[in-house]
Amino acid sequence: MSDSTTPQHKIGSGFGARSTADDVLAGIDLTGRLALVTGGYSGIGIETTRALVKAGAQVVVPARRVSTAQENLGGIEGVEVDELDLADLDSVRVFAERFLASERTLDIVINSAAVMACPETRVGPGWEAQFATNHLGHFALVNRLWPAIEAGGARVVAVASGGHHNSPIRWDDIHWRHDYNKWEAYGQAKTANSLFAVHLDRLGRDHDVRAFSLHPGGILTPLQRHLPKQEMIDQGWFDEDGNPTDPEAFKTPQQGAATQVWAATSPQLNGMGGVYLEDCDIAEPAPVDGPRIGVKDWATDPEQAARLWALSAQMTGVNAFAD
């Protein structure tokens, strides 16, 4: 297994916070490529799907709400909707079996689906819903789809968030059975997304599979559906009339999709992997004190990444790399 690592520092991509998914795909031809985008029917996910299709890719969109996905994606050629509930590991297994039976290979996997700051919710065997959906569901999905991912030499993109600053992995209470805090639980799930990419890249690079995680930026999308209006006002996002207090503080969905599309397709990242991205570039390490920019060391630590992988394999019963 190769131990070469990509430095967690900017490479000067030429793109930035206001670049769109179409901008980063300019000149890139994805004809004949197959992408899978979870959550690819709303928010930044649907903009990701649109951009990939526009560049020539075929896109599979697994969806918990199939009819909604079909409605939202209606009229976009080259998109296939299938049923998948990331919070239900049986659903993940059945979807993966269906896909593998088609004997297709994957060139791109983008784990974009997520829940954010929901009230305390338990799924499966009592798992905290944000960790279970955002991390464990995607962990099981990628491991079950590994034959198609390996055969395609795919890039796997885990959509994390600057929310990872809220919490490292709570090893002593990973499912928040005590003192549940919805924002810290969301932060832990996003830290898990980043650590997943770190270890998948380490395991996959000798198979020509590379993985990245990223912060898409602040975007107003259906991801906020669990937040009361007053809380968003208290956060300073909106005024009392529901208007953004600082429109410049938020990206458009097209801009929000750009970093994950760049991660999935850019030749600038050839030979790289295992790093956290933001604003269409590799992010810098976060300052110890100061603004919430860059990536915390707890979200890129290879030892914690390996520990989380082993624990996730134990919880889900799935590990494509088991000896």
N, C-alpha and C positions, 0 to 999 in steps of 0.2 A: 504494500500500500504506500503510495506516494505521500510524503509529508510536506511537500512544497505548499506554502500558504501565500495568499494574496494580501498585500499590505492594506490595512484599513485606513487608506488615505485617498484624497481626491486624485483623479487622473486628468482633470481638465477636459471634460467631455465636449465642451462647447454648448451644452444645453443647460437649462436652469429651471428655476421654480415655475416659470410661466410657459415653459415648453409644453406642447400638447402631444398626445399619442401620435397624431399624424406627423408632427414635426420630427419625432425621433425615428419614424418609419420611412421618412423620405429617402427614396432610392433603394429601399430594401424590398426584395421580391420574395414573398412567402408562398408562391404557387407550389402546390404539391405538399405543403407542410400541414400537419394536423396538430391543433392545439386543444387543450382541455382547460376550461376556465370555470372554476366553481364561483358561484355568485355572479355569473356572467350575464345576468339579465336585469340588473338594477344598479344604480349608483355608478361608481367608477368601473364596475364589472362590465356593464353593458357598453360603456365607451371603449373598454379594452376589446370586447368582442367585435364591435363595429370597426375599430382600427385594424385588427388582425385580418378580418374578412376583406377590408378595402385593399390590404396589401397582398391578398391572394390566398390566404390560409383558409382551411376548413376548420370550424370550431365546434367542439362538443361542449354543451353547457349542461352540466348536471344540476338539477333543481329540486328543491323540496316542494315548491309550489309550481308544478308542471304547467298548469293552465295559465298561470300568471306569466311564466317565462315564455310560453308560446305566444301569448298576446303581446308582450313587450318586444319580443324579437321578430314579430311578424313583419314580413317584407324584407328582412335581411337574408340574402341568399347565402348558402354555404354554412348554415348553422343547424345543428342537430341537438334537440333537447331530450334529456333522459332523466329518469327519476333518481334522486339521491337525497337522503337526509343524513347530514354529517353527524348528528347527535345520536344516530341509531347505527351501531356497528353491523347489524344484520343487513341494513339497507346498503351500507358501504360495500359489504361483501358481495351482495347480489348485483349491485351496479358493476363492480369490478369484474365479476364473472361474465356478465353480459358483454362488457367491453372486450375482454380478452378473447371471448369466443368469436369476435369479429376478425381476429388475427391482424388487427391494425397496429401500427407502431405510433408512438407519440414523439413529436419534436419539441413540444412546449407544454408544460403544466404550470398553470398559475392558480395558486390557492388564494382566491380573493374573497370568498364568502366569510362572513363573520357576524357575530352578535356583539353588541357593545353596551356595557353599563346596565345590564338587565337586572331586575329585582332578583333576589336569591332564588335560583331555580336548580332543581336536581334532575339529572337524566341518567338513564342506564342504572347501574348499581349504586346510585346516590352520588354520582360525580357532579361537581360544580359545572354549570352549563357552558360558561364561557371557555374554560379550559378544555372541556370535553368537545365542544363544537369547533372552536377555532384551532385547537391543537390536535387533540387525540383523533378526531374524525379525519383530518387531513393526513395525520401520521399513518393511520390505517389505510387510507385511500392510496397514498403514494407507495406504500409497501406492497399492497395487493396488486397495484398496476405496474410493479417493477419490471416484469418481463417486457411490457410494451415500452416502458421508459428506457430501459437498457438497450433494447433493440433499436430505438430511434436515436440514441445518444442525446437525450433531451436535456433542455435546461428546465430546472424546477425552480419556481419563484414563489416564495412564501411572503404574503403581504402582511407584514408586521405593522408597527405604528410607533410614532413618538410616544404613545401611551406606555411603551415599555419602561419609560423613566419612572412610572408609578410604582413598580414593584419588581424585584428579582423573583426567582422561583422560591416559593415558601415550602422548603423541603419538609418541614415539620408538620405542615397542614395544607397540602397542595390543593385539597378540595374545599378549603374554607369552611370547615365544620364549626369553626369558632370565629366570632367577630367578623362576619362577612362585610366586606366593603366593595361595592360594585366597581368602583374605579380602580382600586388596587387589584381586584380579581381580573379585570380587563387587562391591566398592566402585566400581570403575571402571564396571562394567555399570550400576549404579544411578545413578551420575552421568550416564551416557549417557541413561538413561530421563528424567531431569529436563531435560537439555539438549534432548532430542527434543521435549518438550512446549513448551519455550521457543520453538523455531524453528517448530514446526508452528503454534503460536498466531499467530506473526507472519505466516506465509504464509496461514493460514486465516481470519483475522478478517474480511477483506473479503468472504469467502464465507459469513459467519455461522457459521463453525466455530471453536470455542474449545477450548483444550487446557490441561490441568492435570497436575501431577505431585504425588506425595504420599508420606509415610511413614505406613504403616498402624499402626505401633506394634509392640511386641514381642508375638508370639503364638506359642504352641506348636502347630505344624501339621506336615503331611508335608514342608514345605520343609526341615526339619532332617534329612531322611532320609540325607544324605551325612555327617552328623557322628557320629563315634564317641561312645559313651556317656561314655567317660572325658573326652573333650574338653569335653562339656557340663557335666560335674562340675567340671573345671578352670576353666571359664568362670564357675562359681558359680551356674549355672542350676538344677542338681539336686544333691541329696545322694546318698550311695552307694546308697540304696534306690530312686533314681529319682523322688523327690518334689521338686517345685519348692522351692527354698530360700526364695524370697520370692514367694508366689502373687500378691501385689499388684503385682509387677513386670511381670506379663504381662496382656495383655488377653485376653478370651474371643474366639473367632473372630467372634462377632456384633459385638463392639466393634471388632475389627480390620477388619471390613468397612465400618464406618460412614463413615470418611473418604472412601473411594472412591465410595460411594453418594452421599454429600453432594456430592462434586465433580461427579458425573454428573447430579445432579437439582436441586440447591438453587437456588431463585430468588434467594437471597442473592448468588449469583455471577453473575447476569445482567449482561452487559456487561463481565465481567472475563475474565482468562485469562493463561496464560503464567507462572503462579506455582506455588510448591511449598507444599503444605498438610500440616498434621499436627493430630491431635486435633480434626478437624472445624472447622478454621479455617485461614486463611492463616498460614503460619509466619513467625516473625521471622528475620532474618539471624542466622546462628550467631555466637556470640562468638568472638573470635580465640583466646582461651584459655579453657578451662572445660569445662562439661559438653557432651555430644554432643546438643545440642538445636538446633532451627532448621535453616537451610539454608546450606551453605557457598557462598561466592561463585563457586567454580569450577563449581557445578552450576546456576547461573542466568545465567552470563555470556553475553550475546547474541552476542559475537564467536566464542566457543568453540562455541556452539550452531550458528551458521552453518557453521563449519568442520567440525563433526561431521556435519552434514546432507550437506554436499558429499562428504565422505569415505564416508559410508554409502551415498549414491547411487552412487558409483563402485564400491564393493564389491559391492552387490546388483544393480546395473544397473537400478534402479527409481527413478524420481523423477516424481511426478505434476505437479510444478511446473516441469519442465524447459522452457526457452524453445523 
